[in-house]
């Protein structure tokens, strides 16, 4: 564990919120349907990180010139990171541990689809009438 991650984990452990999970948060509202969907009322739901990333990405305005449906997702950026580590010859086991995958097959899945792509040219004519 690197120093930055260690600091985050220690901060989570100092949280006044009592929860069996290191990563947790107190929900803004305690609706029965939401509580029943969680293992613990302070647990992070499966889609919480994805939604939080989307909000942060859009708040940063880093991709405001890209249509909303085409902006990179958390998993796309994560998969690109895994591929970049592979391109720099990091061991598969290192990348798997970095991504937190228990199974090497999942890591390979993340790394697929980022190979070199050929540029396909299409000849078009600008035949506008002025």
C-alpha positions as a Markdown table, in Angstrom:
| # | Residue | x | y | z |
|---|---|---|---|---|
| 1 | Unk | 0.0 | 0.0 | 0.0 |
| 2 | Unk | 1.4 | 3.4 | -1.0 |
| 3 | Unk | 1.5 | 6.4 | 1.3 |
| 4 | Unk | -1.4 | 8.2 | -0.4 |
| 5 | Unk | -3.7 | 5.1 | -0.1 |
| 6 | Unk | -2.6 | 4.5 | 3.4 |
| 7 | Unk | -3.6 | 8.1 | 4.4 |
| 8 | Unk | -7.0 | 7.6 | 2.8 |
| 9 | Unk | -7.6 | 4.3 | 4.6 |
| 10 | Unk | -6.5 | 5.9 | 7.9 |
| 11 | Unk | -8.9 | 8.8 | 7.3 |
| 12 | Unk | -11.7 | 6.4 | 6.6 |
| 13 | Unk | -10.9 | 4.5 | 9.8 |
| 14 | Unk | -11.0 | 7.7 | 11.9 |
| 15 | Unk | -14.6 | 8.4 | 10.6 |
| 16 | Unk | -17.1 | 9.0 | 13.4 |
| 17 | Unk | -19.6 | 6.9 | 11.4 |
| 18 | Unk | -19.7 | 3.4 | 12.7 |
| 19 | Unk | -19.6 | 1.0 | 9.8 |
| 20 | Unk | -18.0 | -2.4 | 9.2 |
| 21 | Unk | -16.7 | -1.1 | 5.7 |
| 22 | Unk | -13.6 | 1.0 | 5.3 |
| 23 | Unk | -15.3 | 3.0 | 2.5 |
| 24 | Unk | -18.6 | 4.3 | 3.6 |
| 25 | Unk | -20.8 | 7.4 | 3.9 |
| 26 | Unk | -23.8 | 8.5 | 5.8 |
| 27 | Unk | -26.7 | 8.7 | 3.3 |
| 28 | Unk | -28.5 | 12.1 | 2.9 |
| 29 | Unk | -31.8 | 10.4 | 3.5 |
| 30 | Unk | -32.7 | 7.0 | 4.9 |
| 31 | Unk | -35.4 | 5.6 | 2.6 |
| 32 | Unk | -36.5 | 2.1 | 3.3 |
| 33 | Unk | -36.0 | 1.0 | -0.3 |
| 34 | Unk | -32.4 | 2.3 | -0.3 |
| 35 | Unk | -31.6 | 0.8 | 3.1 |
| 36 | Unk | -32.9 | -2.6 | 2.0 |
| 37 | Unk | -30.6 | -2.6 | -1.1 |
| 38 | Unk | -27.5 | -2.3 | 1.0 |
| 39 | Unk | -25.6 | -4.7 | 3.2 |
| 40 | Unk | -25.2 | -1.9 | 5.8 |
| 41 | Unk | -27.0 | 1.5 | 6.0 |
| 42 | Unk | -23.6 | 3.3 | 5.5 |
| 43 | Unk | -22.3 | 1.0 | 2.8 |
| 44 | Unk | -21.4 | 2.3 | -0.6 |
| 45 | Unk | -23.7 | 0.9 | -3.3 |
| 46 | Unk | -22.3 | -0.7 | -6.4 |
| 47 | Unk | -23.1 | 2.3 | -8.6 |
| 48 | Unk | -22.0 | 5.0 | -6.1 |
| 49 | Unk | -18.5 | 5.3 | -7.5 |
| 50 | Unk | -19.7 | 5.4 | -11.1 |
| 51 | Unk | -22.2 | 8.1 | -10.3 |
| 52 | Unk | -19.7 | 10.1 | -8.3 |
| 53 | Unk | -17.1 | 9.9 | -11.0 |
| 54 | Unk | -19.7 | 11.0 | -13.6 |
| 55 | Unk | -20.6 | 14.0 | -11.5 |
| 56 | Unk | -16.9 | 14.9 | -10.9 |
| 57 | Unk | -16.0 | 14.5 | -14.6 |
| 58 | Unk | -18.9 | 16.8 | -15.6 |
| 59 | Unk | -18.2 | 19.3 | -12.9 |
| 60 | Unk | -14.6 | 19.6 | -14.1 |
| 61 | Unk | -15.8 | 20.5 | -17.6 |
| 62 | Unk | -12.9 | 18.5 | -19.0 |
| 63 | Unk | -15.1 | 16.9 | -21.6 |
| 64 | Unk | -17.8 | 19.6 | -22.1 |
| 65 | Unk | -17.1 | 19.6 | -25.8 |
| 66 | Unk | -18.0 | 15.9 | -26.0 |
| 67 | Unk | -21.7 | 14.9 | -26.1 |
| 68 | Unk | -22.9 | 13.6 | -22.7 |
| 69 | Unk | -23.4 | 10.0 | -24.0 |
| 70 | Unk | -19.9 | 9.8 | -25.5 |
| 71 | Unk | -17.8 | 11.0 | -22.5 |
| 72 | Unk | -15.4 | 8.5 | -21.0 |
| 73 | Unk | -16.8 | 6.5 | -18.2 |
| 74 | Unk | -15.0 | 5.5 | -15.0 |
| 75 | Unk | -14.5 | 2.0 | -16.3 |
| 76 | Unk | -13.2 | 3.2 | -19.7 |
| 77 | Unk | -10.6 | 5.3 | -18.0 |
| 78 | Unk | -9.7 | 2.5 | -15.6 |
| 79 | Unk | -9.4 | 0.0 | -18.5 |
| 80 | Unk | -7.2 | 2.5 | -20.4 |
| 81 | Unk | -5.0 | 2.8 | -17.4 |
| 82 | Unk | -4.6 | -1.0 | -17.2 |
| 83 | Unk | -3.7 | -1.1 | -20.9 |
| 84 | Unk | -1.1 | 1.7 | -20.4 |
| 85 | Unk | 0.5 | -0.3 | -17.6 |
| 86 | Unk | 0.7 | -3.3 | -19.9 |
| 87 | Unk | 2.2 | -1.3 | -22.7 |
| 88 | Unk | 5.0 | -0.2 | -20.3 |
| 89 | Unk | 5.7 | -3.9 | -19.6 |
| 90 | Unk | 4.4 | -4.0 | -16.0 |
| 91 | Unk | 3.8 | -7.6 | -14.9 |
| 92 | Unk | 0.2 | -8.9 | -15.3 |
| 93 | Unk | 0.2 | -9.7 | -11.5 |
| 94 | Unk | 1.1 | -6.1 | -10.7 |
| 95 | Unk | -1.7 | -4.7 | -12.9 |
| 96 | Unk | -4.2 | -7.3 | -11.4 |
| 97 | Unk | -3.3 | -6.2 | -7.9 |
| 98 | Unk | -3.5 | -2.5 | -8.8 |
| 99 | Unk | -7.0 | -3.0 | -10.2 |
| 100 | Unk | -8.0 | -5.1 | -7.2 |
| 101 | Unk | -9.1 | -8.1 | -9.3 |
| 102 | Unk | -9.1 | -11.5 | -7.7 |
| 103 | Unk | -9.1 | -13.2 | -11.1 |
| 104 | Unk | -6.5 | -12.5 | -13.8 |
| 105 | Unk | -9.2 | -13.1 | -16.5 |
| 106 | Unk | -11.0 | -9.9 | -15.4 |
| 107 | Unk | -7.7 | -7.9 | -15.7 |
| 108 | Unk | -7.2 | -9.2 | -19.2 |
| 109 | Unk | -10.8 | -8.3 | -20.0 |
| 110 | Unk | -10.1 | -4.7 | -18.9 |
| 111 | Unk | -7.0 | -4.5 | -21.1 |
| 112 | Unk | -8.7 | -5.6 | -24.3 |
| 113 | Unk | -9.8 | -3.3 | -27.0 |
| 114 | Unk | -7.1 | -0.7 | -26.7 |
| 115 | Unk | -4.7 | -1.9 | -29.4 |
| 116 | Unk | -3.7 | 0.1 | -32.3 |
| 117 | Unk | -6.4 | 0.9 | -34.7 |
| 118 | Unk | -6.1 | 1.7 | -38.4 |
| 119 | Unk | -7.2 | 5.0 | -39.6 |
| 120 | Unk | -9.9 | 4.5 | -42.2 |
| 121 | Unk | -10.2 | 7.3 | -44.7 |
| 122 | Unk | -13.3 | 8.1 | -46.6 |
| 123 | Unk | -13.1 | 10.3 | -49.7 |
| 124 | Unk | -15.8 | 12.9 | -49.7 |
| 125 | Unk | -16.6 | 15.9 | -51.9 |
| 126 | Unk | -17.6 | 19.3 | -50.7 |
| 127 | Unk | -20.3 | 19.9 | -53.3 |
| 128 | Unk | -22.2 | 22.7 | -51.6 |
| 129 | Unk | -24.0 | 25.3 | -53.7 |
| 130 | Unk | -23.4 | 28.9 | -52.7 |
